Amino acid sequence: MKDVWKLPAIAPWEKSCGKHPTQKPLSVLTRLILASTKPNAWILDPFTGSSTTGIAANLANRRFLGIDQEEDFLKISIERKLEIENAKIASSYRKKLQGFNDKKELELFLLQEPQVEYQKEIKI
């Protein structure tokens, strides 16, 4: 067996809004989301913690729903989401993510992804 992706540990800038004891590297979650979902797909994390999955989902043009019972971690999640709503910060984060060939590869990949439209829910 050999590694397919070479990805770093959590970078200090990933904890700009606070720390979570089991936070995952943003690069890992971004790669997993890109490998397993289409644009605009919904991603659910029922134990979201500080929402690294949500940040990765939003940076990869996916929708996210996170659930957690710890209010302190939900506050961190909200701060992180508000932080990346700034387009410059979101672009900066995409460029900082490691595991891609260069700093623009992720943004170029996202621009080339086919846009998927989902039908509205039908309630019965």
N, C-alpha and C positions, 0 to 999 in steps of 0.2 A: 504494500500500500504506500502511496505517496500523497503529499498534500496537493490539492488542486488550487487553493487560494492561499496566498501569503498575506495575512492581515495582522495589523498591529493590536496591541492592548489599548485600553481606553486612554485617549489623549486628555491632557488637562483642560483644553477648551471645551470638551464634551460635558464637563461638570460646572459650566459657568453659572448655572442657576441653583446648584446644590448637589449633594451627593446621595447616592443610594447604595446600600451595602452589597447588592448583587447586580449592579449596573453592567450591561453588556456593551461591547464596542460597537459604535455606530456603523463602522465599516462592515462588520459581520452581518448585522441586521439588514443593512441596505442591500448587500449582495444576495441574501436569502430572499428578500422581498422581490428583487428584480428577477431572480431565477424562478420564482414560483407564482407570480401574479401578473395580471395585465394592467394597463393604465386605468385609473379610476376604480379599481377593485377595492372592496371593503376588507379591512384587516381588523380582526378582533383580538384584543389581548385582555383576558379576564383578570389577570394579575399584573397590571401595567407598571406598578412601581413608579419610576420617574419618567416613564413613557419613551424610552429609547426606541422601542418599536414604532411608536407613533411618529416620532421625529423622522426616523428613517422612511416610514410610509409617506409622510408629507413631502419630504425632500425628493422622493421617487414618484411623485404625482399619484399617490394612492390615498384613499380615504381611510380614516381610522376611528375606531371606538375602543377606548380603554376603560377598564373598571378596576378599582382598588378600594379597599376599606380604610386605608391609612390616609387621613386627611393631609398630613405633612407631605407625603409623596405626591398626592394630587396637586398640592400647591406648586411643587417643583415642576410637575407636568404642565400645568397651566403657564407658568413662567417660560418654560422651554418653548411651548407652542407660540406664545406671543412673540418671543425672540425671533423665531424663524418666519413670522409673518412679514418681517422686514425683508424685502426682496434682496437687498444687498447682503444681509447676513445669511440668508438661505443660500445664495450663490457662493458666498465665501465658505460656508460649511460644505457644500458639494465639492468645492475645489480642494478642501482639506482632507476629504475622505481618502484613505489609502486603499490599495488593492486594485487600483486602475492603472493603466499604462502611463497616463499623464493627467494633469490637473483639469483638463477639459473633456476627458473621455466620458465621464458620467453625464455631463450636461449635453454633450453631442448625442449620446445614446438616447437620452430622454426626449430630445427633439425629434429623433428619427422613429420613435415608437409609434405604432399606429394608434390613432385615437379611437377608443372604444366607447360606444354609447350604450347605456343599459336602459331597458324599458322601465317605466315607472311601475311601482308596486301596484298590484291589484288586490284590494281588500275585499274579502268575502264576509 
